[in-house]
Amino acid sequence: MNTQIMTTARPKTRLFVDATLEAGAQVSLLKDQAHYVSRVMRQDVGASALLFNGHDGEWLAHISSISKTQCQLSLEAQTRQQQSEPDIWLVFAPIKKSRMDFMIEKATELGASRLLPVFTRNTDVSRVNVERLQATALESAEQCERLNVPQVDKAVDLDNLIRDWDPSRQLYIMDETGTGNPAIPAFSSLSQPGKPAAILIGPEGGFTASELDQLRDLAFVTPVTLGPRVLRAETAALTALASWQVFQGDGCAARMR
């Protein structure tokens, strides 16, 4: 029996849960989520919500019981089947907190499947709060109606990143020197649709000459220029992701309901 339904009025509450989603199942929210639903969203018994877990699609549920610290929902039917997303990673040198949070939020909206902080020689930030960034990505995925949440990795040094890199994944480095390939040919004719890819954004001070030489010598690396202006790291990241999605990803795909 096909339990998938179409909803016209979308529920106000949408949450990622770590539970199996199927018709008739009962899902208990974590304490923080229960507080959010009851106190922030001011939902009560009978209110509807949408749940997703990254592999069972999106499901319509109704609150069966709720208090300040607990909330249980009854699953009714699937609203969207799980869909695969383009395999694009964002590799970035950490920047200041508020701007990095913004970058993570928007990269999630733009469909980045994995977020990898990397330390370069000119990186000013020395510590990365992976848990905070993962929470930011989760909240963004809930709001932008993604069906999964991108993974945020622990920060690594650039040398270790390159050493362990799978050469089957094309790595596009944003080259602020202006000597890279223009974005349109780099993301279209110079690559293969559907091929795993990643975008590498350097620090505010830019890559060093030796880092650029090291990267350019790698067969799986394509240097890319984003135009004549010098962009902030977060601007470059989002510009590159949006451009890649247009030519290689789901930028032209129809919205599925």
C-alpha positions in Angstrom: 0.0 0.0 0.0 1.4 3.4 -1.0 1.2 5.7 2.0 2.8 8.7 0.4 0.5 11.8 0.4 0.6 15.3 -1.0 0.2 18.2 1.5 -1.2 21.6 0.5 -0.6 23.5 3.7 2.9 22.7 5.0 3.2 22.3 8.8 5.1 25.1 10.5 7.4 22.6 12.4 9.9 20.4 10.5 12.5 18.4 12.4 15.4 16.0 11.8 15.0 12.9 14.0 17.3 9.9 14.7 14.5 7.3 14.3 13.0 5.0 11.7 10.1 6.6 9.9 7.2 4.5 8.8 3.4 4.6 8.9 2.0 4.1 12.4 5.3 4.6 14.2 5.7 6.6 17.3 8.6 9.1 17.6 9.8 10.7 20.8 11.7 14.0 20.5 14.8 14.9 22.4 14.4 17.3 25.3 15.7 20.3 23.4 13.4 19.5 20.4 10.4 19.1 22.7 11.1 22.5 24.3 11.4 24.0 20.9 8.1 22.6 19.7 6.2 23.4 22.9 7.7 26.7 23.9 9.1 28.3 20.7 6.6 27.0 18.1 3.8 26.9 20.8 2.4 23.6 19.4 -0.1 21.4 21.2 -1.6 18.0 21.0 -3.0 17.4 17.5 -0.7 19.9 15.7 1.1 18.5 12.7 4.8 18.4 12.0 7.1 17.1 9.3 9.9 14.7 10.2 12.9 13.4 8.2 16.0 11.3 9.1 18.2 11.4 6.0 17.1 8.0 4.5 13.3 7.4 4.9 12.1 10.5 3.2 9.8 13.1 4.8 6.8 12.1 6.9 3.7 13.9 8.2 3.1 13.4 11.9 0.8 14.7 14.6 1.6 15.4 18.2 0.1 12.8 20.5 1.4 14.1 23.8 3.6 17.1 24.8 5.0 18.9 27.8 8.0 21.2 28.5 10.4 18.3 28.3 8.8 15.6 26.2 6.9 15.3 22.9 5.7 12.2 21.1 4.4 12.2 17.6 2.4 9.7 15.6 3.5 9.2 12.0 0.8 9.1 9.4 2.1 9.1 5.9 5.1 9.9 3.7 5.0 13.3 2.1 8.2 13.0 0.0 10.3 10.0 -0.9 14.0 10.1 -0.2 16.0 11.6 -3.1 19.7 11.5 -3.8 21.5 14.9 -3.9 24.5 16.0 -5.9 27.8 14.8 -4.4 29.5 18.1 -3.8 31.7 18.9 -0.8 32.8 22.3 0.5 36.3 22.4 1.9 37.1 25.7 3.5 39.7 27.4 5.7 38.0 28.4 9.0 37.0 32.0 9.4 35.5 34.1 12.2 32.6 32.6 14.1 29.6 34.6 12.8 30.7 34.5 9.2 31.6 30.8 9.4 28.1 30.1 10.8 26.6 32.0 7.9 28.7 30.1 5.4 27.7 26.7 6.9 24.0 27.7 6.9 24.0 28.9 3.2 26.2 26.0 2.0 23.6 23.6 3.5 20.9 25.5 1.6 22.9 25.2 -1.6 23.2 21.4 -1.3 26.7 20.8 0.0 26.8 17.1 1.0 29.9 17.4 3.3 31.6 20.3 5.0 35.4 20.0 5.7 37.4 22.6 7.6 41.0 22.7 6.5 44.0 24.6 8.1 46.3 26.4 5.6 49.3 28.5 6.4 47.4 31.8 6.4 44.4 30.5 8.3 43.8 32.9 11.3 41.4 30.7 13.2 43.1 27.9 15.2 40.0 26.1 16.6 36.8 24.8 15.1 33.7 23.9 17.1 32.5 21.1 15.0 29.4 20.4 17.2 28.2 24.0 16.7 28.7 23.9 13.0 26.9 20.6 12.8 24.0 22.1 14.7 23.9 25.0 12.3 23.8 22.7 9.4 21.0 20.6 10.9 18.9 23.7 11.6 19.5 25.0 8.1 18.5 21.6 6.6 15.2 21.6 8.6 14.4 25.1 7.3 15.3 24.7 3.7 13.4 21.4 3.4 16.4 19.2 2.6 15.9 15.5 3.1 19.3 15.0 4.7 21.9 16.9 6.8 25.5 17.5 5.5 28.3 16.0 7.6 30.7 18.4 9.2 34.2 16.9 9.6 36.9 17.7 12.1 39.5 20.2 10.8 42.7 18.8 9.2 45.8 20.3 7.8 46.0 20.9 4.0 48.9 18.5 3.6 46.9 15.7 5.3 43.8 16.6 3.3 45.7 16.2 0.0 47.5 13.0 1.2 44.3 11.2 1.9 42.3 12.6 -1.0 40.5 10.2 -3.4 41.7 11.3 -6.8 38.3 10.2 -8.4 36.8 13.3 -6.7 37.5 16.5 -8.7 38.8 19.3 -6.5 38.1 22.8 -7.7 40.3 25.4 -5.9 39.2 29.0 -5.9 42.3 30.7 -7.1 42.4 34.4 -6.0 45.4 35.1 -8.2 43.2 35.2 -11.3 45.1 32.6 -13.2 42.6 29.8 -12.9 39.9 28.7 -15.4 36.8 30.9 -15.5 33.9 29.4 -13.6 31.6 28.6 -16.5 34.1 26.4 -18.5 35.5 25.0 -15.3 32.1 23.8 -14.1 30.8 22.7 -17.5 33.1 21.6 -20.3 36.1 20.8 -18.2 34.3 18.3 -16.0 31.9 15.3 -16.2 28.3 15.6 -15.0 27.6 13.4 -12.0 31.3 13.1 -11.1 32.0 13.5 -7.3 33.4 16.9 -6.7 34.6 19.3 -4.1 35.2 23.1 -3.8 38.2 24.4 -1.8 38.1 27.9 -0.4 41.3 29.4 1.0 41.7 31.7 4.0 41.2 35.5 4.2 44.9 35.9 3.5 44.8 33.6 0.5 46.8 30.5 -0.3 50.6 30.8 -0.2 52.5 30.5 -3.5 53.9 27.2 -2.4 50.4 25.9 -1.5 49.0 26.9 -4.9 52.0 25.3 -6.7 51.4 22.1 -4.7 47.7 22.1 -5.5 48.1 22.9 -9.2 50.5 19.9 -9.6 47.8 17.5 -8.7 45.9 15.8 -11.5 42.5 15.9 -9.8 42.7 19.7 -9.1 41.2 22.4 -11.3 42.0 26.0 -10.4 39.0 28.4 -10.8 38.7 32.1 -10.8 35.5 33.8 -9.8 36.1 37.1 -11.6 38.1 40.3 -11.2 37.0 41.2 -7.7 38.5 39.9 -4.4 35.8 38.1 -2.6 35.4 37.3 1.1 35.8 33.6 1.9 32.1 33.1 2.5 31.1 34.9 -0.6 33.5 32.9 -2.7 32.2 29.6 -1.2 28.6 30.4 -1.9 29.3 31.8 -5.4 31.3 28.6 -6.3 28.6 26.3 -4.9 25.8 28.1 -6.7 27.8 28.0 -10.0 28.6 24.3 -9.6 25.0 23.5 -8.9 23.8 25.3 -12.1 26.2 23.4 -14.4 26.8 20.1 -12.6 24.2 19.7 -9.9 20.5 20.2 -9.3 20.3 23.9 -10.0 17.9 23.2 -12.9 15.9 20.4 -11.3 12.2 20.8 -10.6 11.1 21.2 -7.0 9.7 17.8 -5.9 6.7 17.7 -3.5 
